[in-house]
Every structure is written in C-alpha cells, then in structure tokens.
Amino acid sequence: MRAEPLPLLSRVADAVYWMARYIERAENVARFIGVNLNLQLDLPLAPAHQWQPLIDTSGDTEAFKERYGAASQVRVIEYLAYDNENPNSIASCLRLARENARSVRETISSEMWAQVNSMYLQIQTQRSLPEPERMLDAFREIRLGCHLFQGLADATMSHGEAWHFLRLGRKLERADKTSRILDVKYFMLLPSARDIGTPYDDIHWSAVLKSVSGFEMYRKKFGRITPSDVVDFLVMDTEFPRAVRYCIHCASESLHAITGSPPGAFSCTSEQLMGQLVAELDFTSVDSVIRGGLHEYLDRLQVKMNAVDAMLREDFAVRTPVITTSPVQSQLQSPSQPSAMTGH
Amino acid sequence: MHVGTYETGGFYDEMFDGTGQPRVEARLLLESIGALGEGQLQRCQQAAERVLVQLGITFNVYGNSAGTERPFPFDLVPRIVRAEEWSWIERGLKQRIHALNAFIDDIYHAQRIVKDRIIPEEVITSATSFRPQCVGLKPPNGIWCHITGTDLVRHGDGQIYVLEDNLRVPSGVSYMLENRDLMKRTFPQVFEGLPVRPILEYPSLLLRTLESLAPKGLSTKPVVVLLTPGMYNSAYFEHSYLAQKMGIPLVEGRDLVVEDDAVWMRTTRGLRQVHVIYRRIDDDFLDPEAFRPDSMLGVPGLMRAYRAGRVALANAPGNGVADDKVMYAYVPDMIKYYTGEDPILPNVPTFLCWRDTDRQHVLQNLDTLVVKAANEAGGYGMLVGPHSTVAEREAFALKIQADPRNYIAQPTLALSRVPTLVGDRLEGRHVDLRPYILYDDDIHVVPGGLTRVALRKGSLVVNSSQGGGSKDTWVLSSLAGGPA
C-alpha cells in the first residue's frame, strides 16, 4: 500500500493558495473600512481625504480616480466593498475566492465551501451601501465571516499539503497587507510634525494599530504609542499574528512542510527566497530600518514577497513534458486573477 | 396539512389508488404529512431550498451567461417504492445490464448478433455512437458499462417500462444522495416508522468498482481519479461531490499527460501515474488524437494508454453504441439472445423511422407520439406530440424525412404522478425514476434512485434543463411497510 499520501495536483495547489489569499484580502479590506468609519467619528472635522489613503493602500489610486473622481466616504466604500469591476473589492475577492474554492471543492471541507459560498451570496445580494447605522456591523460581519472560514480551514481540514498551501497564501497576503497599511500611514503621518504628541497623533496611530487588530496587543507590550514602537510591533514582532515577521515565519514553516526540506535548507527557488526574507527580518533592527527609510525598507520587503509568490508558481507547476503539446495553464495567465498582487 | 382534497386527476398515482384511497405503503407517510400544522410543510420546503443555495448544490445552465448556476429544484414529498416492486425492478435491471454489456462486447468483436440476423448490420454501421476505434478492445474484466443510470417510467396501465438506458456518462446520482441528506436534515419526522433502505453505500461501491479496474500487479494502491470537463460543465457539482465522497483527485484534461503510453498527472512533486479514470467526458472529447481533434477538454494519447492496458477508463469508450435509441428497440431481442431469458422489464413500444411502414405511421400520428432524436439526451431534440403546435410538427416531419435513421417515436406515456407541494397544497406531478447500477465482478443496484419530477403543471418533461426537479426516493425494505 501507498507509503506517503498522493501529492497535490499543481492546479489544486494554485487554487487553494489563491482562495486563501482572496479571503484574507477581503477580510483586510473590510477591516480597513471599519477602522476608518470609526476614525471619522473621532475626527469630526477631518476632511474627506481621510478616505484617500484606503485607496492608496490597495494600490488602486489611478483606477479609482478615473472612475470615481475625488475620494469621499460613499465613493470609497462603494469602490472597495461592492464594485465588481474593482478586482480587489470585497465583492470581487469573495467571488474569486469562491471560484477557486469551487474548482477544488473536493479538496477543501464541505464546511469551508458552504462558508465561502454563503459569504459570496450575501455580498452579491447587497445591492446598495448599507444604511449608516448598519455600516459598521456590515463590515464586522464580513470580517467575522472570513475568520470563520479560516477557523473552519484549521479545524475541519487535515493539515496536509493542501492546508499548507492555504496557510502559505493566507500568511503572505497578510504580511503584504500589514506592510502596505504601515507604509501608507507612516508616510501620511510623519510629515505633519506639528501634530506629534497631540491627541490627533495618538488617534491616528491608534487607528493604524486597529487596522490590523493590533491596538490591544500593542498596549500590553509597549504601553505608550510611539511611531518607532509601532513599526517594531507591526514589522518585527514574533508573536503578533499580523506582524510581517510572524507571518513570514509561518509562511516559511508551511513551505518547508510542503517541500520536506529541513529548516535552514532549501530545495527550490521559492524556498531560498523565503529563507532570505526570514533572515532579513530576523537580523534587522527597527532603528536601522527607520534610519534607512521605512518606505524604502517596506518597498524592498514587498518586492521580495512578490518574488516568492511568483517563484511558488514556477516551483510547483509541472512543466510540460517534451512530447506533449498542451500547455500548462496557471492562474498567472488567467484573466480571473487581478494583477494587483504582483504589480506593486 | 389536509391531504383529503388531493385529486389523482385520472392518472396513475404512486401514493393513491384508483379510488382515491392511500396505497398501503404510503399510509404512514400521508398520516405524518396530515398531522403537520398549517404551513409547516411549506416551511420545511423553504428550509430545504435555503440549504440548497447555501451548499451551492446547483447545476449549470448552458446558453445563459448571467447566473449560470441554479439550484436543482427539490420537492419534499418523497416517492415510495414497495419492497416487492423493487426486487422485481432490481432483477430486471441486472438482467438488462448483463445483456447490454454482452451486446457491446459482441459488437466490438465477433458481431455474432448481426451474423445471426437478430440486429440488421446497417443499424450498427449507421450508429454515430459506434466507435471504430474500439473494435477489438478488451476492457478490464470484459466490462464496458460500469456505471449506468436507467430511466424507468410508469404508464397509466400501472406497468413500469424502461425508457432509456443511459450507458455513457449518466448523471444525477449526487442529487439522489443529497436529496436523502436534505430530507433527513429538514423533514426528519417523516422517516419515523418507515423502513427506508439507506443509499449511502453508493460512493464506497463506486470506489470499489473503479479500483477493481486497476491494472493487475501494482505494488502500490491504485491511483483513481475523476476526470471532469471543468467548472462550467452542467454536472460539475456532481463531479466534485463524487470525488470528495470517494476521496480521489478531481482532475481536468490539462492536469493529465500521456507519456510512454501511460497517464500521468501534474502534481507539486512532478508527474504521478494514474491507473483508473472515472471519466465524465463524452467519447467525442476524450482524446483529440483518437476522436474529435478540436477537443480542448480531453487528454491527447489517452486511448493509446487505454489500449496498452496501462490505464482503465470507466465507462469504457464506445459503449454509447447501446445508447442509440434505435438500438434501444432491440434490447428485448438482445436479452433473449444473450441470456436465453424473457425480458423482465418491458420496453416502451418504439417505431423506427428508417422502416418505411413505421415512418408512415409516425408521420400520420405526430400529434399523439413522442419523437426523439436517436443520439440526443437531456430532453433535447424531442417533440411531445400532444403538447406541440402545428408548426412544430411540420418542422419535425421535415427533419424525420431528411434523416429517418436519426428518429424514433413512441406513444405518449401518461407518466405516473406523485403528490408535490405547490403553493400551500399538494398537487399531482409526473415523475420518472433513474436507479443507478454498478458493475464490477457483480451487478449492484443501489436501493433508490433519482426521482425526477416535471414541476410545471401537466408537463411530461422531467429534465433539469427544462423545468424539472427531483424528489427523494424511498425503497422500503421487505421487513415491514409492504402490503399487509
């Protein structure tokens, strides 16, 4: 009888990975919107450009401007949550997560499928923006729905190869999103030197932490809010689940579980790049990051994470043997995957 | 809920006899339904519909770009089959499948049945589903039809007939299984006291059937996969469902490659050999080297590997020859020829339009007959005479005259009815029954099947693509519940 389980189809590995990325992306967008809605209540006189950074975080500044013009709460929420034409909107992410889930329905558990399907149906039937008093709840429900999906994945699916691909996708997406929100907010907040130490400064940095559900955990560890501690927490922390370093550690762990190579070694290019990423995060101090320019540092991190993402596809797709004529298709070439992941 | 006002409307009703009295096997169920409070059955029905949508138990509709996935409508009132009747159906199906398999094997080898003048040679050679590529092939264990879904109907005379054999890639078994789950989930109280036979063995039986086909002498467990045309196929739900229930990979053509006359799948650790393929792709699209060269769904070289005995396919390519509706008319003769027995299950009387006398009769009686294209399925290419317009009949007459070999006709059957929830009351709707038969070293008939129901009032077309739904099918065990 078979000694080891059958390895995953390359197509299935790809779909599971993307399913997880899209769910994670939907959850992040929902959280960003929720935090901004809250922030707005604390800053009643703040101009509408509070909403512009959300567009910048998702990397869609140009596309948004073209179709919607100036940012306002209603327009930004419409675009980020419900716009089917925006490939990174919550609605699009849930649609793509479901498409991927549907293509691997036999690999994931029925519970996971039912969850992603009902989230998709829910957002598709939401024709207009929720009523103002329902707004916060609506995005909270989406967030919880995504958490439920992740919880079901962890509790109802064997932690074998498919699960590790799922976790890999989830963690890379999460690391990417945390680095982006930090990048955009840091850039916005630092120039306003006159605000440093004012209540507004505190409110803004709290909002950054809340965007990644990190406010309470940060408080326990650092107490007072200072920009460099926030950077330390969101990039370098080894225990906070949305910190870049924590996510990359998990992603690396899953990649090793997939390849079977021991920690500290590599058997393929993606694993090598991932190892370099881990080392870079493990052996860099936050002071040197800030001295050298946070933006430049985060930019380099993102380029490296994108390189890992691209190499995963190379490493785990079987190249077509010489004698056959049909090409291997991967989602990279397929129109159903927006290019935003690899574009920044 | 009040069942007393239900009317059989002069049709054979599966639950009520000719005098309007509940049949013995339906009494307990009707009592349970009668005891339900106002609107309770409707609430259960709505709950069931919500579950269908939530679980994405859907089929894809072609030619409809927006919202291509639709739930397959489900009606909560089950169809009941008595134990004695079922054992008769079971014996009849086993006999029929045995003969059909012998026929297919004969047709691709000695063609004794042609030489002995039981079936005219031109019927075979003119069948578009006859595959010259399969001549001389010896599938594992000599079995061609591993999975069959035979359509049965009951006419107004109370007799059950075989309507179609569906030997190629029969679908619907996932709905049979899901319908039972749905019933247990939303309407558990009605099972009380009734010895309904379980059907959940089907995926295990299917897996066993598939594994039995693996090339002999493997040192490892055989790798069995299910080959789907992909997510946009109308039966994709079923493909993923069965793969999941059997715990086997669901593959698409692009996941497979043929090398050294063996089939391999592309995995994260390179190529892995595949030994058995449950293919849910028609012959035409299976292998562009052997069949349609423009197929994007299949695997180039698959037939080479199959011929080399390095991979098994279920069902065997070429078995559609017995699905031809002209061939159908000869099945009673096949049964006698190959088994020496009289057919247990009768055929529907069938007129073959390529026979001059039959054709004349058909053309003169289009308004009372059902005309079917010999190679279509799914309710396509069909004329239901009594429900047709003059223009439709004229168009069909031209088609028949242009290509008589491609058309057969049968009397319009008064399909039996089962009470079905319509609004807040029960009304009779016409049904058929598709049991599923597996053939490994023996022939197994799963005690149940898919009861399809024509939900439109008066309609006789039960296909999901044309307004049909389905019901759970309860085969009772002989321990109790049969006629006293």
Interface residues (C-beta under 8 A of the other chain):
Chain A: M1 R2 L6 P7 L8 L9 S10 R11 V12 A13 E99 R102 S103 V104 R105 E106 T107 S110 W113 A114 N117 S118 L121 E161 I258 F316 A317 V318 T320 P321 I323 T324 T325 S326 V328 Q329
Chain B: V53 Q54 L55 G56 T220 K221 V223 L226 M231 Y236 S240 Y241 A243 Q244 I248 P249 L250 V251 E252 G253 R254 D255 V257 V258 E259 M265 R266 T267 T268 R269 G270 L271 R272 P300 G301
